[in-house]
Amino acid sequence: MSDTTIRTNSEVVLIGAGIMSATLGLILKELQPDLKIEIYERLDIAAAESSDAWNNAGTGHSAFCELNYTPESADGSIDPKKAISIAESFEISRQFWAYLVKQNKVPSPENFIKSIPHLSFVWGEKNVDYLKTRFEALHSNPLFKQMVFSTDFSELSKWMPLVMEGRKNSDKVAATSMEIGTDVNFGELTRSIFGYLTKLEGVTIHFNHEVQKLKQREDKSWRIKITDLASGQKRKAYTKFVFIGAGGGSLPLLEKADVPEGKGYGGFPVSGQWLKCTNPEVIAKHQAKVYGKASVGAPPMSVPHIDSRMINGERQLLFGPFAGFSTRFLKNGSYSDLPLSIKSDNIIPMITAGIKNIPLTKYLIEQVR
């Protein structure tokens, strides 16, 4: 280990090598090719946390099947604006990815995006009525024009045989299907973008480098202290612009930055866990992303879904989520993440959030006990 601190200067520093930093970095280089960008990642590979295919459902949250984006009003009506806005945002992302492919900036799209139907499934007369109302509210919009609604048992059995297995023809069930849904491997996409970015002049990515401190100086520029976890070498990076794209590690970094915008935020000891099917025969029977509806009083995160995925060239099948308890903010984080994040400016908001979300608190206790 050297006692000498390495000093670098750049226009942009991106903290975290996930999809957010990759996207922002690429857009910035497209708009201003001469920018000098440095990326710091504490792990030894890009997209190993939230962006990894195993750590998200891969829907892109396109609003095709997520029912929590279209809550039912007291009068039984449904406002489709939020779902439409989210779908529009996802379409912009797809256009951006198509541009990257066309310009040969990332490999073939088959490496990171696959077509797969997105289905919403409900049971019970009241929920069937809700889904039909939702379908009618969305279907007139061009983005949802291909949505199909059905209560036909045999048709639903073709769409999702595993979900319908063991049910009776007399059961009140319904589903909507969007054949144009997708499964996105954000991990593969992220690594492809960084693969292109790091070939450009002025872009450097540092793996096994952890940001220790951030400080904004009087001229509004930033001084960032970093440690090379492999060698212990210290670095100081000076930059005009810093972006924190560290997923669960963003909160501690915001607190270290000591900016007004970072005050009052806290993290909760909640994790999501999934069941993974390893039986090839069962996996082959399901080819869709099927989302259910949260029970009355349950939080949106409790929505059950069964996801067909394509990860590392192999078909996978996941079911969940189930709430877990963890004080780590990252899978590769520390159990002290939560305790160390509690500050005088966020303790009251955290307590208030708990009080105002009793259903969520109750749900979490029931899930982890």
C-alpha positions in Angstrom: 0.0 0.0 0.0 1.2 3.5 -0.9 1.0 6.4 1.5 0.5 8.7 -1.5 -3.1 9.8 -2.1 -4.0 9.7 -5.8 -5.8 12.9 -7.0 -8.0 13.0 -10.0 -10.1 15.7 -11.7 -13.1 15.2 -13.9 -16.3 16.9 -14.9 -18.5 14.0 -13.7 -18.3 11.3 -11.0 -20.8 8.5 -10.9 -21.0 6.5 -7.7 -22.3 2.9 -8.3 -22.1 0.8 -11.5 -25.8 0.1 -11.9 -28.3 0.8 -14.6 -28.9 4.4 -13.4 -25.2 5.4 -13.6 -24.8 3.5 -16.9 -27.8 5.3 -18.5 -26.8 8.8 -17.2 -23.1 8.3 -18.2 -24.1 7.3 -21.7 -26.5 10.1 -22.2 -23.9 12.6 -21.0 -21.3 11.3 -23.4 -23.8 11.4 -26.2 -24.6 15.0 -25.5 -21.0 16.1 -24.7 -18.4 13.6 -26.0 -15.4 15.4 -24.5 -16.7 15.0 -20.9 -14.3 13.2 -18.5 -16.3 10.8 -16.4 -15.1 8.6 -13.5 -17.2 5.7 -12.1 -16.6 4.2 -8.7 -18.1 0.8 -7.7 -17.4 -0.9 -4.4 -17.9 -4.5 -5.8 -15.7 -6.2 -8.5 -18.4 -6.2 -11.2 -21.1 -3.9 -12.6 -24.8 -4.4 -11.9 -24.3 -6.9 -9.0 -26.9 -5.4 -6.7 -30.4 -3.9 -7.6 -29.7 -4.1 -11.4 -28.8 -7.8 -11.4 -31.4 -10.0 -13.0 -32.0 -12.0 -9.9 -32.7 -8.9 -7.8 -35.7 -7.4 -9.7 -38.7 -8.8 -11.6 -37.5 -7.6 -15.0 -40.9 -6.1 -16.0 -39.5 -2.6 -16.3 -42.6 -1.6 -14.4 -44.4 -0.9 -17.7 -47.8 -0.8 -15.9 -49.2 -3.5 -18.2 -49.9 -5.9 -15.3 -49.1 -4.0 -12.0 -52.6 -3.3 -10.5 -51.3 -1.0 -7.8 -50.8 1.7 -10.5 -54.6 1.8 -11.0 -56.3 1.9 -7.6 -60.1 1.9 -7.4 -61.8 5.1 -6.2 -64.6 5.1 -3.6 -67.2 5.4 -6.4 -65.7 2.3 -8.2 -64.1 4.3 -11.0 -60.4 4.0 -12.0 -58.1 6.8 -13.1 -55.7 5.4 -15.7 -53.4 8.5 -15.8 -50.6 7.0 -13.6 -50.5 3.7 -15.5 -50.4 5.5 -18.8 -47.7 7.9 -17.7 -45.6 4.9 -16.5 -46.2 3.0 -19.7 -45.1 6.1 -21.7 -41.9 6.4 -19.7 -41.1 2.7 -20.3 -41.7 3.2 -24.0 -39.1 6.0 -24.0 -36.7 3.6 -22.4 -37.3 1.1 -25.1 -36.8 3.7 -27.8 -33.5 4.7 -26.2 -32.4 1.0 -26.1 -33.4 0.6 -29.7 -31.2 3.6 -30.6 -28.3 2.0 -28.8 -28.7 -1.2 -30.7 -29.1 0.6 -34.1 -25.9 2.6 -33.4 -24.0 -0.5 -32.4 -23.4 0.8 -28.9 -24.8 -2.3 -27.3 -25.0 -5.9 -28.7 -28.1 -7.6 -30.0 -31.3 -6.8 -28.0 -31.8 -10.6 -27.6 -29.1 -10.4 -24.9 -31.2 -8.2 -22.6 -34.8 -8.0 -23.6 -37.3 -10.7 -24.5 -41.0 -10.7 -25.4 -43.3 -12.2 -22.9 -47.0 -11.7 -22.0 -47.8 -9.6 -19.0 -51.0 -10.8 -17.2 -53.1 -9.4 -14.4 -55.1 -12.1 -12.6 -57.9 -11.7 -10.0 -60.5 -13.9 -8.3 -63.8 -13.1 -6.5 -66.7 -11.2 -8.0 -65.6 -7.7 -6.7 -62.1 -8.1 -8.1 -63.4 -9.4 -11.4 -65.5 -6.2 -11.7 -62.5 -4.1 -10.8 -60.3 -5.7 -13.5 -63.0 -5.2 -16.1 -63.3 -1.6 -15.2 -59.5 -1.2 -15.3 -59.5 -2.8 -18.8 -62.1 -0.4 -20.0 -60.3 2.6 -18.6 -57.0 1.6 -20.3 -58.0 -0.1 -23.5 -58.8 3.1 -25.4 -55.2 4.3 -25.0 -52.9 3.3 -27.9 -50.3 1.9 -25.5 -52.9 -0.5 -24.1 -54.8 -1.2 -27.3 -53.6 -4.8 -27.5 -54.8 -5.6 -24.0 -57.3 -8.5 -23.9 -59.8 -9.2 -21.0 -61.2 -12.7 -20.4 -63.2 -14.6 -17.8 -63.2 -17.8 -19.9 -61.7 -20.6 -17.9 -60.3 -22.5 -20.9 -58.7 -19.4 -22.3 -57.2 -18.5 -18.9 -55.8 -22.0 -18.6 -54.0 -21.6 -21.9 -52.6 -18.2 -20.8 -51.3 -19.5 -17.4 -51.7 -23.2 -16.9 -49.9 -23.3 -13.6 -52.0 -20.6 -12.0 -55.3 -22.2 -13.1 -54.3 -25.7 -12.1 -56.5 -27.0 -9.3 -59.2 -24.3 -9.8 -62.9 -25.0 -10.6 -64.8 -23.9 -13.7 -67.3 -22.3 -11.4 -64.6 -20.0 -9.7 -65.0 -16.3 -10.4 -61.8 -15.4 -12.0 -60.6 -13.0 -14.7 -57.4 -11.9 -16.3 -56.0 -9.3 -18.8 -53.2 -10.1 -21.1 -50.7 -7.9 -22.9 -48.8 -10.0 -25.5 -46.3 -7.1 -26.1 -44.9 -7.3 -22.6 -41.2 -7.8 -22.0 -38.7 -9.4 -19.7 -35.7 -7.1 -19.3 -32.3 -8.3 -18.0 -31.1 -5.0 -16.5 -27.9 -6.6 -15.4 -26.9 -7.6 -18.9 -28.0 -4.3 -20.3 -26.0 -2.4 -17.7 -22.8 -4.4 -18.3 -23.3 -3.9 -22.1 -23.6 -0.1 -21.7 -20.5 0.0 -19.5 -18.7 -2.2 -22.0 -19.2 0.5 -24.6 -18.7 3.5 -22.3 -15.3 2.4 -21.0 -14.0 2.2 -24.6 -14.6 5.9 -25.0 -11.9 8.4 -24.3 -12.3 10.1 -21.0 -14.3 7.4 -19.2 -12.8 5.3 -16.4 -14.5 2.8 -14.2 -12.9 1.8 -10.9 -14.1 -1.5 -9.3 -13.4 -2.4 -5.7 -13.4 1.3 -4.9 -15.6 2.6 -2.0 -16.6 6.2 -1.5 -15.9 7.2 2.1 -16.7 10.9 2.1 -18.3 13.6 -0.1 -18.0 17.3 0.5 -19.3 20.2 -1.5 -16.9 23.1 -1.6 -17.6 26.8 -1.6 -17.5 26.9 -5.4 -20.1 24.1 -5.5 -17.7 21.6 -6.8 -17.1 18.3 -5.0 -14.3 16.6 -3.2 -14.8 12.8 -2.9 -12.6 10.5 -0.7 -12.3 7.0 -2.0 -10.5 3.8 -0.8 -9.3 1.0 -3.1 -10.6 -2.0 -1.2 -8.1 -4.3 -2.8 -4.9 -2.4 -2.1 -5.9 0.2 0.5 -4.8 3.0 -1.7 -6.5 6.3 -1.0 -7.9 8.6 -3.7 -9.4 12.1 -3.8 -11.6 12.9 -6.8 -12.5 16.5 -7.6 -15.5 17.1 -9.8 -18.1 19.6 -10.8 -21.0 17.1 -10.8 -21.6 13.9 -8.8 -24.4 11.4 -9.2 -25.2 8.8 -6.5 -26.6 5.7 -8.2 -25.7 3.3 -5.5 -29.1 1.7 -4.9 -29.5 0.8 -1.3 -26.2 2.4 -0.6 -27.4 5.8 -1.7 -28.9 6.9 1.7 -25.6 6.7 3.7 -23.9 8.5 0.8 -26.5 11.3 0.8 -26.0 11.6 4.5 -22.3 11.9 4.1 -22.8 14.6 1.3 -24.6 16.7 3.9 -26.9 18.5 1.4 -30.3 19.8 2.3 -32.0 17.5 -0.2 -30.7 14.5 1.7 -32.3 15.5 5.0 -35.2 13.6 6.4 -34.8 10.4 4.5 -34.6 7.0 6.2 -34.5 3.3 5.3 -36.6 0.4 6.7 -35.4 -3.1 7.5 -37.4 -4.7 4.7 -36.2 -7.2 2.1 -38.0 -9.1 -0.7 -37.5 -12.8 -1.0 -38.5 -15.2 -3.8 -39.1 -18.9 -4.3 -37.1 -20.2 -7.3 -38.3 -23.2 -9.2 -35.6 -25.7 -10.2 -37.9 -28.3 -12.0 -37.5 -27.9 -15.8 -40.9 -29.5 -16.4 -42.7 -27.0 -14.2 -40.7 -24.1 -15.7 -41.7 -25.1 -19.2 -45.4 -24.9 -18.3 -45.3 -21.2 -17.5 -44.5 -18.5 -20.1 -45.8 -15.2 -18.7 -45.5 -12.6 -15.9 -48.7 -12.9 -13.9 -49.5 -10.3 -11.2 -52.2 -10.7 -8.7 -54.0 -8.1 -6.5 -53.1 -7.2 -3.0 -55.5 -8.3 -0.3 -57.7 -5.6 1.4 -55.6 -3.6 3.8 -52.3 -5.1 2.5 -49.6 -2.9 1.0 -48.8 -2.9 -2.7 -45.5 -4.7 -2.1 -47.5 -7.8 -1.0 -48.9 -8.3 -4.6 -48.1 -11.9 -5.5 -46.6 -12.6 -8.9 -45.2 -15.6 -10.8 -42.5 -14.5 -13.2 -41.0 -16.4 -16.2 -37.5 -15.1 -16.7 -34.6 -15.5 -19.1 -31.4 -15.2 -17.1 -27.9 -16.1 -18.5 -29.5 -17.9 -21.4 -31.7 -20.1 -19.2 -35.4 -20.0 -18.5 -36.2 -19.4 -14.8 -39.4 -19.3 -12.8 -39.8 -17.2 -9.6 -42.7 -16.7 -7.2 -43.1 -14.0 -4.6 -42.4 -11.7 -3.1 -42.2 -12.6 0.6 -41.2 -9.9 3.0 -38.0 -10.4 4.9 -36.3 -8.5 7.7 -32.8 -7.2 7.3 -30.9 -4.2 8.5 -28.6 -4.3 5.4 -29.4 -1.8 2.7 -27.5 -3.9 0.1 -27.2 -7.7 -0.4 -23.4 -7.1 0.0 -23.9 -4.5 2.7 -23.5 -4.5 6.5 -26.0 -5.3 9.2 -25.1 -1.9 10.7 -26.4 -0.1 7.7 -29.8 0.8 9.3 -28.5 1.7 12.8 -25.8 3.9 11.4 -28.3 5.7 9.1 -30.5 6.9 11.9 -29.8 10.6 12.4 -31.5 13.5 14.2 -33.0 14.8 11.0 -34.7 11.5 10.0 -35.7 9.8 13.2 -39.0 11.6 13.4 -40.0 11.0 9.7 -39.1 7.3 10.2 -41.3 7.0 13.3 -44.1 9.0 11.5 -43.9 6.7 8.5 -44.2 3.7 10.7 -47.3 5.1 12.4 -49.0 6.1 9.2 -48.4 2.7 7.6 -49.8 0.4 10.2 -51.1 -2.1 7.5 -47.5 -2.3 6.1 -46.1 -2.8 9.6 -48.7 -5.5 10.4 -48.0 -7.2 7.1 -44.2 -7.3 7.7 -44.6 -8.7 11.2 -46.9 -11.5 9.9 -44.5 -12.3 7.1 -41.3 -12.6 9.2 -42.6 -14.1 12.4 
